[in-house]
Amino acid sequence: MIQLEYFEEKDFKDLMDWIPSAEFLLQWGGPQFVFPLTKDQLHDYIKHANLHDSETYIYKAKDSVTRKMIGHISLNKVDRKNRSARIANVLIGDKASRGKGMGEVMVNELLPIAFEEWKLHRVSLGVFDFNQSAIHCYEKVGFKKEGLLRECRKIGGEYWNLLEMSILEDEWKTLSYK
């Protein structure tokens, strides 16, 4: 259905086109980016990523049939000592692919890399508490709610709450072998 491949400079334009506002950028990329998203920001984003000993692995999701890029996802803060990492920058950018479970598929493609290839023990993520479709997606994959960071991000004149979620190696193995 989809394949994850490393995100490259040739993919920048599609990603920049998918980010229509500062609010959307904050949801996708957190505070590390400033609207409008630029090639310079994306160059910095991928500068040390996707190397053998990187702390960040950045992927594009491509439709297996059309080979078109439909989404984006990354695994950040890879901590080999504590065997943990953080999923971030999850986006189904292709509007025609939204609402079809592609986010779930994308996360399900990334978790075997995390747990089998890199032998991680814990994978976490943060999602804004109003993003119910994303929360539902992560719960379907097996993530558990851990806590709420209240009013931790400011956008315009309002503050947003961030829900922390995680999945452990044994939980994922139980779900993936059903």
C-alpha positions as CSV (number, residue, x, y, z in Angstrom):
1,M,0.0,0.0,0.0
2,I,2.8,2.5,1.0
3,Q,6.5,2.4,1.2
4,L,8.7,4.5,3.5
5,E,11.8,5.9,1.8
6,Y,14.2,8.5,3.1
7,F,13.1,12.1,2.6
8,E,15.3,14.0,0.3
9,E,15.8,17.5,-1.2
10,K,13.8,16.6,-4.2
11,D,10.8,16.1,-1.9
12,F,11.0,19.6,-0.4
13,K,8.5,21.3,-2.7
14,D,5.7,18.8,-2.1
15,L,6.1,19.2,1.7
16,M,6.2,23.0,1.5
17,D,3.1,22.9,-0.7
18,W,1.3,20.8,2.0
19,I,1.8,23.4,4.8
20,P,-0.8,26.2,4.2
21,S,-0.6,28.1,7.5
22,A,1.4,28.8,10.7
23,E,-1.2,26.7,12.7
24,F,-0.8,23.7,10.3
25,L,3.0,24.0,10.5
26,L,2.9,23.9,14.3
27,Q,0.7,20.8,14.2
28,W,3.1,19.1,11.8
29,G,6.5,20.2,12.9
30,G,6.2,21.7,16.3
31,P,8.2,24.7,17.3
32,Q,11.3,23.9,15.3
33,F,9.9,25.4,12.1
34,V,8.7,29.0,11.3
35,F,6.0,29.7,8.8
36,P,6.4,29.8,5.8
37,L,8.3,26.6,5.6
38,T,11.4,27.1,3.4
39,K,14.1,25.1,1.7
40,D,16.7,26.4,4.2
41,Q,14.7,25.1,7.1
42,L,14.3,21.7,5.4
43,H,18.0,21.6,4.6
44,D,18.7,22.1,8.4
45,Y,16.1,19.5,9.2
46,I,17.8,16.8,7.1
47,K,21.4,17.8,7.5
48,H,22.4,15.1,10.0
49,A,19.5,12.7,9.4
50,N,19.4,9.3,7.9
51,L,23.0,8.3,8.6
52,H,24.0,5.1,10.3
53,D,24.4,6.7,13.7
54,S,21.9,9.5,13.3
55,E,19.4,10.6,16.0
56,T,16.9,11.4,13.3
57,Y,15.4,9.4,10.5
58,I,13.1,11.2,8.1
59,Y,10.8,9.4,5.7
60,K,8.4,10.1,2.9
61,A,5.5,7.8,2.4
62,K,5.0,6.8,-1.2
63,D,2.0,5.1,-2.7
64,S,3.3,1.6,-3.8
65,V,1.4,1.7,-7.1
66,T,1.7,5.3,-8.3
67,R,5.0,6.0,-6.6
68,K,3.6,9.4,-5.6
69,M,4.7,10.9,-2.3
70,I,1.5,11.0,-0.1
71,G,3.0,11.6,3.4
72,H,5.8,12.3,5.7
73,I,7.0,10.9,9.1
74,S,10.1,10.9,11.2
75,L,11.7,9.0,14.0
76,N,13.6,11.5,16.2
77,K,15.6,11.6,19.3
78,V,16.9,8.0,18.8
79,D,18.6,7.1,22.1
80,R,20.4,3.9,21.6
81,K,21.5,3.7,25.2
82,N,17.9,3.8,26.6
83,R,16.5,2.2,23.4
84,S,13.9,4.9,22.8
85,A,12.8,7.3,20.1
86,R,10.0,9.7,19.2
87,I,7.7,9.7,16.2
88,A,7.2,13.2,14.9
89,N,6.2,15.2,11.8
90,V,3.4,12.9,10.8
91,L,1.4,14.1,7.9
92,I,-0.7,12.8,5.1
93,G,-0.1,15.7,2.8
94,D,-1.9,14.4,-0.3
95,K,-5.5,15.5,0.2
96,A,-6.8,12.6,-1.9
97,S,-5.1,10.1,0.5
98,R,-6.6,11.6,3.7
99,G,-9.3,9.8,5.6
100,K,-8.3,6.4,4.3
101,G,-6.2,5.1,7.2
102,M,-2.9,6.1,5.6
103,G,-1.6,7.5,8.9
104,E,-2.2,4.2,10.6
105,V,-0.4,2.4,7.7
106,M,2.5,4.9,7.9
107,V,3.0,4.4,11.6
108,N,2.7,0.6,11.2
109,E,5.5,0.8,8.6
110,L,7.7,2.7,10.9
111,L,7.3,0.7,14.1
112,P,9.0,-2.5,12.7
113,I,12.0,-0.3,11.8
114,A,12.1,1.0,15.4
115,F,11.5,-2.2,17.2
116,E,13.0,-4.9,14.9
117,E,15.8,-3.1,13.0
118,W,17.0,-0.8,15.8
119,K,15.9,-2.9,18.7
120,L,14.2,0.0,20.5
121,H,12.2,-0.6,23.7
122,R,10.0,2.5,23.7
123,V,8.6,4.8,21.0
124,S,6.7,8.0,22.1
125,L,5.0,10.9,20.4
126,G,3.1,14.1,21.1
127,V,-0.2,15.1,19.5
128,F,-2.3,18.1,20.2
129,D,-5.4,17.2,22.2
130,F,-7.8,18.6,19.7
131,N,-6.5,16.3,16.9
132,Q,-8.9,13.5,17.6
133,S,-8.4,11.7,14.3
134,A,-4.6,11.5,15.0
135,I,-5.2,10.3,18.6
136,H,-7.6,7.6,17.3
137,C,-5.0,6.5,14.7
138,Y,-2.3,6.2,17.3
139,E,-4.6,4.3,19.7
140,K,-5.5,1.9,16.9
141,V,-1.8,1.2,16.3
142,G,-1.3,0.5,20.1
143,F,-0.1,3.7,21.6
144,K,-1.2,4.5,25.1
145,K,-2.0,7.9,26.6
146,E,0.6,8.9,29.2
147,G,-0.2,12.5,30.1
148,L,-1.1,16.0,29.1
149,L,1.2,18.9,28.8
150,R,-1.2,21.8,29.5
151,E,-1.0,24.9,27.3
152,C,2.6,24.1,26.2
153,R,2.5,25.7,22.7
154,K,1.4,29.2,21.9
155,I,-0.1,30.0,18.5
156,G,-1.4,33.5,17.9
157,G,-3.3,34.4,21.0
158,E,-4.1,30.9,22.3
159,Y,-2.3,28.0,23.9
160,W,-2.5,24.4,22.9
161,N,-2.3,21.2,25.0
162,L,-0.1,18.4,24.0
163,L,-1.0,14.8,24.7
164,E,1.9,12.4,25.3
165,M,1.6,8.8,24.1
166,S,3.9,5.8,23.8
167,I,4.1,2.2,22.8
168,L,6.5,-0.3,24.3
169,E,8.3,-3.1,22.5
170,D,6.3,-5.9,24.2
171,E,3.0,-4.1,23.5
172,W,3.9,-3.8,19.9
173,K,5.0,-7.4,19.6
174,T,1.7,-8.6,21.1
175,L,-0.3,-6.5,18.6
176,S,1.9,-7.2,15.6
177,Y,1.8,-11.0,15.9
178,K,-2.0,-11.3,16.2
